[in-house]
């Protein structure tokens, strides 16, 4: 859940222009304007709201849903560095698993291997062979097959 008031407050706390938030969330400036003119719970596509919340959280705010005595609120994240590290870790694990899947899929098929763009093949190789990434997964107790 996200309210128009939380959206406006989060952007104000972060001192983000509508254009900057739109770019970070992958939505249009017109969408931001339309949503900020609403009141209460945002009336928008679920994915749009998810993208906005993710962009705002990454920028350093936290959202609270409120309770019976208080309404929804927004404030600066307690530890922005921890949020960033958690997000990077999450996405690296996903990328590593996808790289392994692509490698397994193309391993015995030269035609399929040739269809992978060279830049992508380089990224896949770097993700799979990078010793520090493998050690990070092992240290976190993650197996190479699951995130």
Contact map, one row per residue, 1 for C-alpha under 8 A:
111000000000000000000000000000000000000011000000000000000000000010000000000000000000000000000000000000000000000000000000000000000000000000000000000
111101100000000000000000000000000000000011000000100010000000000000000000000000000000000000000000000000000000000000000000000000000000000000000000000
111111100000000000000000000000000000001111000000000000000000000000000001000000000000000000000000000000000000000000000000000000000000000000000000000
011111110000000000000000000000000011111111000000000000000000000000000000000000000000000000000000000000000000000000000000000000000000000000000000000
001111111000000000000000000000000001001100000000000000000000000000000000000000000000000000000000000000000000000000000000000000000000000000000000000
011111111100000000000000000000000000000000000000000000000000001000000001110000000000000000000000000000000000000000000000000000000000000000000000000
011111111110000000000000000000000001000000000000000000000000000000000000000000000000000000000000000000000000000000000000000000000000000000000000000
000111111111000000000000000000000001000000000000000000000000000000000000000000000000000000000000000000000000000000000000000000000000000000000000000
000011111111100000000000000000000000000000000000000000000000000000000000010000000000000000000000000000000000000000000000000000000000000000000000000
000001111111110000000000000000000000000000000000000000010000100000000000011000000000000000000000000000000000000000000000000000000000000000000000000
000000111111111111001000000000000000000000000000000000010000000000000000000000000000000000000000000000000000000000000000000000000000000000000000000
000000011111111100000000000000000000000000000000000000000000000000000000000000000000000000000000000000000000000000000000000000000000000000000000000
000000001111111100000000000000000000000000000000000000000000100000000000001100000000000000000000000000000000000000000000000000000000000000000000000
000000000111111100000000000000000000000000000000000000000011100000000000000000000000000000000000000000000000000000000000000000000000000000000000000
000000000011111110000000000000000000000000000000000000000000000000000000000000000000000000000000000000000000000000000000000000000000000000000000000
000000000011111111011000000000000000000000000000000000000000000000000000000000000000000000000000000000000000000000000000000000000000000000000000000
000000000010001111111000000000000000000000000000000000000000000000000000000000000000000000000000000000000000000000000000000000000000000000000000000
000000000010000111111100000010011000000000000000000000000000000000000000000000000000000000000000000000000000000000000000000000000000000000000000000
000000000000000011111110000110000000000000000000000000000000000000000000000000000000000000000000000000000000000000000000000000000000000000000000000
000000000000000111111111000000000000000000000000000000000000000000000000000000000000000000000000000000000000000000000000000000000000000000000000000
000000000010000111111111100000000000000000000000000100110000000000000000000000000000000000000000000000000000000000000000000000000000000000000000000
000000000000000001111111111110110000000000000000000000000000000000000000000000000000000000000000000000000000000000000000000000000000000000000000000
000000000000000000111111111100000000000000000000000000000000000000000000000000000000000000000000000000000000000000000000000000000000000000000000000
000000000000000000011111111000000000000000000000000000100000000000000000000000000000000000000000000000000000000000000000000000000000000000000000000
000000000000000000001111111000000000000000000001001101100000000000000000000000000000000000000000000000000000000000000000000000000000000000000000000
000000000000000000000111111100000000000000000000001000000000000000000000000000000000000000000000000000000000000000000000000000000000000000000000000
000000000000000000000111111110110000000000000001000000000000000000000000000000000000000000000000000000000000000000000000000000000000000000000000000
000000000000000000100110011111110000000000000000000000000000000000000000000000000000000000000000000000000000000000000000000000000000000000000000000
000000000000000001100100001111111000000000000000000000000000000000000000000000000000000000000000000000000000000000000000000000000000000000000000000
000000000000000000000000000111111100000000000000000000000000000000000000000000000000000000000000000000000000000000000000000000000000000000000000000
000000000000000000000100001111111110000000000000000000000000000000000000000000000000000000000000000000000000000000000000000000000000000000000000000
000000000000000001000100001111111111000000000000000000000000000000000000000000000000000000000000000000000000000000000000000000000000000000000000000
000000000000000001000000000011111111100000000000000000000000000000000000000000000000000000000000000000000000000000000000000000000000000000000000000
000000000000000000000000000001111111110000000000000000000000000000000000000000000000000000000000000000000000000000000000000000000000000000000000000
000100000000000000000000000000111111110001110000000000000000000000000000000000000000000000000000000000000000000000000000000000000000000000000000000
000110110000000000000000000000011111111000000000000000000000000000000000000000000000000000000000000000000000000000000000000000000000000000000000000
000100000000000000000000000000001111111000000000000000000000000000000000000000000000000000000000000000000000000000000000000000000000000000000000000
000100000000000000000000000000000111111101100000000000000000000000000000000000000000000000000000000000000000000000000000000000000000000000000000000
001110000000000000000000000000000001111111000000000000000000000000000000000000000000000000000000000000000000000000000000000000000000000000000000000
001110000000000000000000000000000000011111000000000000000000000000000000000000000000000000000000000000000000000000000000000000000000000000000000000
111100000000000000000000000000000000001111100000000000000000000000000000000000000000000000000000000000000000000000000000000000000000000000000000000
111100000000000000000000000000000010011111110000100000000000000000000000000000000000000000000000000000000000000000000000000000000000000000000000000
000000000000000000000000000000000010010011111000000000000000000000000000000000000000000000000000000000000000000000000000000000000000000000000000000
000000000000000000000000000000000010000001111101100000000000000000000000000000000000000000000000000000000000000000000000000000000000000000000000000
000000000000000000000000000000000000000000111111100000000000000000000000000000000000000000000000000000000000000000000000000000000000000000000000000
000000000000000000000000000000000000000000011111110000000000000000000000000000000000000000000000000000000000000000000000000000000000000000000000000
000000000000000000000000000000000000000000001111111000000000000000000000000000000000000000000000000000000000000000000000000000000000000000000000000
000000000000000000000000101000000000000000011111111100000000000000000000000000000000000000000000000000000000000000000000000000000000000000000000000
010000000000000000000000000000000000000001011111111110000000000000000000000000000000000000000000000000000000000000000000000000000000000000000000000
000000000000000000000000000000000000000000000111111111000000000000000000000000000000000000000000000000000000000000000000000000000000000000000000000
000000000000000000000000110000000000000000000011111111100000000000000000000000000000000000000000000000000000000000000000000000000000000000000000000
000000000000000000001000100000000000000000000001111111110000000000000000000000000000000000000000000000000000000000000000000000000000000000000000000
010000000000000000000000000000000000000000000000111111111000000000000000000000000000000000000000000000000000000000000000000000000000000000000000000
000000000000000000000000100000000000000000000000011111111100000000000000000000000000000000000000000000000000000000000000000000000000000000000000000
000000000000000000001001100000000000000000000000001111111110000000000000000000000000000000000000000000000000000000000000000000000000000000000000000
000000000110000000001000000000000000000000000000000111111111100000000000000000000000000000000000000000000000000000000000000000000000000000000000000
000000000000000000000000000000000000000000000000000011111111110000000000000010000010000000000000000000000000000000000000000000000000000000000000000
000000000000000000000000000000000000000000000000000001111111100000000000000000010011000000000000000000000000000000000000000000000000000000000000000
000000000000010000000000000000000000000000000000000000111111100000000000000000010000000000000000000000000000000000000000000000000000000000000000000
000000000000010000000000000000000000000000000000000000011111110000000000000110110010000000000000000000000000000000000000000000000000000000000000000
000000000100110000000000000000000000000000000000000000011111111000000000011110000000000000000000000000000000000000000000000000000000000000000000000
000000000000000000000000000000000000000000000000000000001001111100000000011110000000000000000000000000000000000000000000000000000000000000000000000
000001000000000000000000000000000000000000000000000000000000111110000001111000000000000000000000000000000000000000000000000000000000000000000000000
000000000000000000000000000000000000000000000000000000000000011111000001110000000000000000000000000000000000000000000000000000000000000000000000000
100000000000000000000000000000000000000000000000000000000000001111100011100000000000000000000000000000000000000000000000000000000000000000000000000
000000000000000000000000000000000000000000000000000000000000000111111111100000000000000000000000000000000000000000000000000000000000000000000000000
000000000000000000000000000000000000000000000000000000000000000011111111000000000000000000000000000000000000000000000000000000000000000000000000000
000000000000000000000000000000000000000000000000000000000000000001111110000000000000000000000000000000000000000000000000000000000000000000000000000
000000000000000000000000000000000000000000000000000000000000000001111110000000000000000000000000000000000000000000000000000000000000000000000000000
000000000000000000000000000000000000000000000000000000000000000001111111000000000000000000000000000000000000000000000000000000000000000000000000000
000000000000000000000000000000000000000000000000000000000000000011111111100000000000000000000000000000000000000000000000000000000000000000000000000
001001000000000000000000000000000000000000000000000000000000001111100111110000000000000000000000000000000000000000000000000000000000000000000000000
000001000000000000000000000000000000000000000000000000000000001111000011111000000000000000000000000000000000000000000000000000000000000000000000000
000001001100000000000000000000000000000000000000000000000000111100000001111100000000000000000000000000000000000000000000000000000000000000000000000
000000000100100000000000000000000000000000000000000000000000111000000000111110000000000000000000000000000000000000000000000000000000000000000000000
000000000000100000000000000000000000000000000000000000000001110000000000011111000000000000000000000000000000000000000000000000000000000000000000000
000000000000000000000000000000000000000000000000000000001001110000000000001111110000000000000000000000000000000000000000000000000000000000000000000
000000000000000000000000000000000000000000000000000000000000000000000000000111110000000000000000000000000000000000000000000000000000000000000000000
000000000000000000000000000000000000000000000000000000000001000000000000000011111110000000000000000000000000000000000000000000000000000000000000000
000000000000000000000000000000000000000000000000000000000111000000000000000011111111000000000000000000000000000000000000000000000000000000000000000
000000000000000000000000000000000000000000000000000000000000000000000000000000111111100000000000000000000000000000000000000000000000000000000000000
000000000000000000000000000000000000000000000000000000000000000000000000000000111111110000000000000000000000000000000000000000000000000000000000000
000000000000000000000000000000000000000000000000000000001101000000000000000000111111111000000000000000000000000000000000000000000000000000000000000
000000000000000000000000000000000000000000000000000000000100000000000000000000011111111100000000000000000000000000000000000000000000000000000000000
000000000000000000000000000000000000000000000000000000000000000000000000000000001111111110000000000000000000000000000000000000000000000000000000000
000000000000000000000000000000000000000000000000000000000000000000000000000000000111111111000000000000000000000000000000000000000000000000000000000
000000000000000000000000000000000000000000000000000000000000000000000000000000000011111111100000000000000000000000000000000000000000000000000000000
000000000000000000000000000000000000000000000000000000000000000000000000000000000001111111110000000000000000000000000000000000000000000000000000000
000000000000000000000000000000000000000000000000000000000000000000000000000000000000111111111000000000000000000000000000000000000000000000000000000
000000000000000000000000000000000000000000000000000000000000000000000000000000000000011111111100000000000000000000000000000000000000000000000000001
000000000000000000000000000000000000000000000000000000000000000000000000000000000000001111111110000000000000000000000000000000000000000000000000000
000000000000000000000000000000000000000000000000000000000000000000000000000000000000000111111111000000000000000000000000000000000000000000000000000
000000000000000000000000000000000000000000000000000000000000000000000000000000000000000011111111100000000000000000000000000000000000000010000000001
000000000000000000000000000000000000000000000000000000000000000000000000000000000000000001111111110000000000000000000000000000000000000000000000001
000000000000000000000000000000000000000000000000000000000000000000000000000000000000000000111111111000000000000000000000000000100000000000000000000
000000000000000000000000000000000000000000000000000000000000000000000000000000000000000000011111111100000000000000000000000100110000000000000000000
000000000000000000000000000000000000000000000000000000000000000000000000000000000000000000001111111110000000000000000000000000000000000000000001111
000000000000000000000000000000000000000000000000000000000000000000000000000000000000000000000111111111000000000000000000000000000000000000000000000
000000000000000000000000000000000000000000000000000000000000000000000000000000000000000000000011111111100000000000000000000110110000000000000000000
000000000000000000000000000000000000000000000000000000000000000000000000000000000000000000000001111111110000000000000000000100010000000000000000000
000000000000000000000000000000000000000000000000000000000000000000000000000000000000000000000000111111111000000000000000000000000000000000000000000
000000000000000000000000000000000000000000000000000000000000000000000000000000000000000000000000011111111100000000000000000100000000000000000000000
000000000000000000000000000000000000000000000000000000000000000000000000000000000000000000000000001111111110000000000000000100000000000000000000000
000000000000000000000000000000000000000000000000000000000000000000000000000000000000000000000000000111111110000000000000000000000000000000000000000
000000000000000000000000000000000000000000000000000000000000000000000000000000000000000000000000000011111111100000000000000000000000000000000000000
000000000000000000000000000000000000000000000000000000000000000000000000000000000000000000000000000001111111110110000000000000000000000000000000000
000000000000000000000000000000000000000000000000000000000000000000000000000000000000000000000000000000111111110010000000000000000000000000000000000
000000000000000000000000000000000000000000000000000000000000000000000000000000000000000000000000000000001111110000000000000000000000000000000000000
000000000000000000000000000000000000000000000000000000000000000000000000000000000000000000000000000000001111111110000000000000000000000000000000000
000000000000000000000000000000000000000000000000000000000000000000000000000000000000000000000000000000000111111111000000000000000000000000000000000
000000000000000000000000000000000000000000000000000000000000000000000000000000000000000000000000000000000000111111100000000000000000000000000000000
000000000000000000000000000000000000000000000000000000000000000000000000000000000000000000000000000000000100111111110000000000000000000000000000000
000000000000000000000000000000000000000000000000000000000000000000000000000000000000000000000000000000000110111111110000000000000000000000000000000
000000000000000000000000000000000000000000000000000000000000000000000000000000000000000000000000000000000000011111111000000000000000000000000000000
000000000000000000000000000000000000000000000000000000000000000000000000000000000000000000000000000000000000001111111000000000000000000000000000000
000000000000000000000000000000000000000000000000000000000000000000000000000000000000000000000000000000000000000111111101100000000000000000000000000
000000000000000000000000000000000000000000000000000000000000000000000000000000000000000000000000000000000000000001111111100000000000000000000000000
000000000000000000000000000000000000000000000000000000000000000000000000000000000000000000000000000000000000000000011111110000000000000000000000000
000000000000000000000000000000000000000000000000000000000000000000000000000000000000000000000000000000000000000000001111111000000000000000000000000
000000000000000000000000000000000000000000000000000000000000000000000000000000000000000000000000000000000000000000011111111100000000000000000000000
000000000000000000000000000000000000000000000000000000000000000000000000000000000000000000000000000000000000000000011111111110000000000000000000000
000000000000000000000000000000000000000000000000000000000000000000000000000000000000000000000000000000000000000000000111111111000000000000000000000
000000000000000000000000000000000000000000000000000000000000000000000000000000000000000000000000000000000000000000000011111111100000000000000000000
000000000000000000000000000000000000000000000000000000000000000000000000000000000000000000000001001101100000000000000001111111110000000000000000000
000000000000000000000000000000000000000000000000000000000000000000000000000000000000000000000000001000000000000000000000111111111000000000000000000
000000000000000000000000000000000000000000000000000000000000000000000000000000000000000000000000000000000000000000000000011111111100000000000000000
000000000000000000000000000000000000000000000000000000000000000000000000000000000000000000000011001000000000000000000000001111111100100000000000000
000000000000000000000000000000000000000000000000000000000000000000000000000000000000000000000001001100000000000000000000000111111100110000000000000
000000000000000000000000000000000000000000000000000000000000000000000000000000000000000000000000000000000000000000000000000011111110010000000000000
000000000000000000000000000000000000000000000000000000000000000000000000000000000000000000000000000000000000000000000000000001111111110000000000000
000000000000000000000000000000000000000000000000000000000000000000000000000000000000000000000000000000000000000000000000000000001111111000000000000
000000000000000000000000000000000000000000000000000000000000000000000000000000000000000000000000000000000000000000000000000000000111111100000000000
000000000000000000000000000000000000000000000000000000000000000000000000000000000000000000000000000000000000000000000000000000110111111110000000000
000000000000000000000000000000000000000000000000000000000000000000000000000000000000000000000000000000000000000000000000000000011111111111000000000
000000000000000000000000000000000000000000000000000000000000000000000000000000000000000000000000000000000000000000000000000000000011111111100000000
000000000000000000000000000000000000000000000000000000000000000000000000000000000000000000000000000000000000000000000000000000000001111111110000000
000000000000000000000000000000000000000000000000000000000000000000000000000000000000000000001000000000000000000000000000000000000000111111111111000
000000000000000000000000000000000000000000000000000000000000000000000000000000000000000000000000000000000000000000000000000000000000011111111110000
000000000000000000000000000000000000000000000000000000000000000000000000000000000000000000000000000000000000000000000000000000000000001111111100000
000000000000000000000000000000000000000000000000000000000000000000000000000000000000000000000000000000000000000000000000000000000000000111111100000
000000000000000000000000000000000000000000000000000000000000000000000000000000000000000000000000000000000000000000000000000000000000000011111110000
000000000000000000000000000000000000000000000000000000000000000000000000000000000000000000000000000000000000000000000000000000000000000011111111011
000000000000000000000000000000000000000000000000000000000000000000000000000000000000000000000000000000000000000000000000000000000000000011001111111
000000000000000000000000000000000000000000000000000000000000000000000000000000000000000000000000100000000000000000000000000000000000000010000111111
000000000000000000000000000000000000000000000000000000000000000000000000000000000000000000000000100000000000000000000000000000000000000000000011111
000000000000000000000000000000000000000000000000000000000000000000000000000000000000000000000000100000000000000000000000000000000000000000000111111
000000000000000000000000000000000000000000000000000000000000000000000000000000000000000001001100100000000000000000000000000000000000000000000111111
